[in-house]
Amino acid sequence: MREQMWIVGHGYEGRTIAQYVADLSAWRADVVVDVRLNAISRKKGFSKTALRAALTDAGIRYEHRPELGNPKDNRGGFWAPGSADHAQAVHRFGELLGADAALEAVQEVADMARSERVVLLCFEASERCCHRQVVLERVKAVGAARELVTA
């Protein structure tokens, strides 16, 4: 077992699939955990089937965890860090993470990060503008006995 947890969030905004996979390969990622509610994208290469294929070709496992996704009607608040809307969106998403399926998924991601290099995938380049920051915080809280590595 690894001495520390290894987990990082990485958005694909502004990246091609080749650039994104190159980033993951440089980090020696073992698994990408897709935290989008729906694993579809208008950006070529980032919908579930194509993404899984590109990652598999690079030797990286793919897991979609929709129970860690943020509902469409709660996304806008994340785009304005520091605002009341942002605080409200974070609060609402935090409540959603209290569901049994989400709690189980957070625990499973924390367990993965103890033995594998885990990357949380969502769209937004800036983690401050994305719900994956909240997911990372929850994983960190679950795995607090170990050091958390982030980028």
C-alpha positions as CSV (number, residue, x, y, z in Angstrom):
1,M,0.0,0.0,0.0
2,R,1.2,3.5,-0.8
3,E,2.3,5.7,2.1
4,Q,0.1,8.6,1.0
5,M,-3.0,9.2,-1.0
6,W,-2.6,10.5,-4.6
7,I,-5.5,12.3,-6.1
8,V,-5.9,15.4,-8.3
9,G,-8.7,17.1,-10.2
10,H,-8.1,17.9,-13.8
11,G,-10.6,19.7,-16.1
12,Y,-10.5,19.2,-19.9
13,E,-11.6,22.8,-20.8
14,G,-9.1,24.1,-23.4
15,R,-7.4,20.7,-23.9
16,T,-7.6,18.3,-26.7
17,I,-8.0,14.6,-25.9
18,A,-4.4,14.1,-26.9
19,Q,-3.2,16.9,-24.6
20,Y,-5.4,15.6,-21.7
21,V,-4.1,12.0,-22.0
22,A,-0.5,13.4,-22.2
23,D,-1.1,15.2,-18.9
24,L,-2.4,12.0,-17.3
25,S,0.5,10.0,-18.7
26,A,3.0,12.5,-17.4
27,W,1.4,12.2,-13.9
28,R,1.5,8.4,-14.3
29,A,-2.2,8.3,-13.6
30,D,-3.7,4.8,-13.0
31,V,-7.4,5.7,-13.1
32,V,-9.6,8.6,-14.2
33,V,-12.8,9.0,-12.2
34,D,-15.3,11.0,-14.3
35,V,-17.4,13.0,-11.9
36,R,-19.8,14.5,-14.5
37,L,-23.4,13.6,-13.9
38,N,-23.7,12.7,-17.6
39,A,-20.5,11.5,-19.3
40,I,-21.2,13.3,-22.6
41,S,-19.4,16.3,-24.2
42,R,-19.7,18.4,-27.3
43,K,-15.9,18.4,-27.2
44,K,-14.5,15.6,-29.4
45,G,-13.0,12.7,-27.5
46,F,-14.5,13.5,-24.1
47,S,-17.8,11.6,-24.3
48,K,-17.7,8.3,-22.3
49,T,-17.0,5.8,-25.1
50,A,-14.3,7.8,-26.9
51,L,-12.7,8.9,-23.6
52,R,-12.6,5.3,-22.3
53,A,-11.0,4.2,-25.5
54,A,-8.3,6.9,-25.4
55,L,-7.5,6.2,-21.8
56,T,-7.4,2.4,-22.3
57,D,-5.0,2.9,-25.2
58,A,-2.7,4.9,-22.7
59,G,-3.0,2.2,-20.1
60,I,-5.3,4.3,-17.8
61,R,-8.5,2.9,-16.3
62,Y,-11.8,4.8,-16.6
63,E,-14.7,4.9,-14.1
64,H,-17.8,7.1,-14.4
65,R,-19.3,8.0,-11.1
66,P,-22.5,9.9,-11.8
67,E,-23.4,9.8,-8.1
68,L,-20.6,12.4,-7.7
69,G,-22.0,14.6,-10.5
70,N,-23.5,18.1,-10.1
71,P,-27.1,18.7,-11.5
72,K,-27.3,21.1,-14.4
73,D,-29.5,23.5,-12.4
74,N,-26.7,23.9,-9.7
75,R,-23.7,24.5,-12.0
76,G,-24.1,28.3,-12.6
77,G,-23.2,29.2,-9.1
78,F,-19.9,27.4,-9.3
79,W,-18.8,29.8,-12.1
80,A,-18.6,32.8,-9.7
81,P,-16.2,31.9,-6.8
82,G,-16.6,34.1,-3.8
83,S,-20.2,35.0,-4.6
84,A,-23.3,34.2,-2.7
85,D,-24.4,32.1,-5.6
86,H,-21.2,30.1,-5.4
87,A,-21.7,29.5,-1.6
88,Q,-25.3,28.4,-2.3
89,A,-24.2,26.0,-5.1
90,V,-21.4,24.5,-2.9
91,H,-23.9,24.1,0.0
92,R,-26.5,22.4,-2.2
93,F,-23.9,20.1,-3.8
94,G,-22.6,19.2,-0.4
95,E,-26.1,18.1,0.7
96,L,-26.3,15.9,-2.4
97,L,-23.0,14.3,-1.4
98,G,-24.8,13.2,1.7
99,A,-26.9,10.6,-0.2
100,D,-25.9,7.0,0.5
101,A,-24.7,6.3,-3.1
102,A,-22.5,9.5,-3.0
103,L,-21.0,8.6,0.4
104,E,-20.2,5.2,-0.9
105,A,-18.6,6.6,-4.0
106,V,-16.5,9.1,-2.0
107,Q,-15.2,6.2,0.2
108,E,-14.4,4.1,-2.9
109,V,-12.4,7.0,-4.5
110,A,-10.5,7.5,-1.2
111,D,-9.7,3.8,-1.1
112,M,-8.5,3.9,-4.7
113,A,-6.3,6.9,-4.0
114,R,-4.5,4.9,-1.3
115,S,-3.1,2.5,-3.8
116,E,-3.5,4.2,-7.2
117,R,-2.9,7.6,-8.8
118,V,-6.4,9.0,-9.2
119,V,-7.5,11.9,-11.4
120,L,-11.0,13.4,-11.0
121,L,-12.3,14.5,-14.4
122,C,-14.8,17.3,-15.1
123,F,-15.0,20.0,-17.7
124,E,-13.9,23.3,-16.0
125,A,-10.2,24.1,-16.1
126,S,-10.4,26.0,-12.9
127,E,-11.2,23.8,-9.9
128,R,-12.5,26.9,-8.1
129,C,-15.3,27.0,-10.7
130,C,-16.1,23.3,-10.5
131,H,-17.9,20.9,-8.1
132,R,-14.9,18.5,-8.3
133,Q,-13.3,20.8,-5.7
134,V,-16.0,19.8,-3.2
135,V,-15.5,16.1,-4.2
136,L,-11.8,16.4,-3.5
137,E,-12.5,18.0,-0.1
138,R,-14.8,15.1,0.8
139,V,-12.2,12.5,-0.4
140,K,-9.6,14.3,1.6
141,A,-11.8,14.2,4.7
142,V,-12.4,10.5,4.4
143,G,-8.7,9.8,3.8
144,A,-7.4,12.3,6.4
145,A,-5.2,9.7,8.0
146,R,-3.0,9.8,5.0
147,E,-1.3,12.8,3.2
148,L,-3.3,14.0,0.2
149,V,-1.3,14.9,-2.9
150,T,-2.9,17.5,-5.2
151,A,-1.8,19.5,-8.2
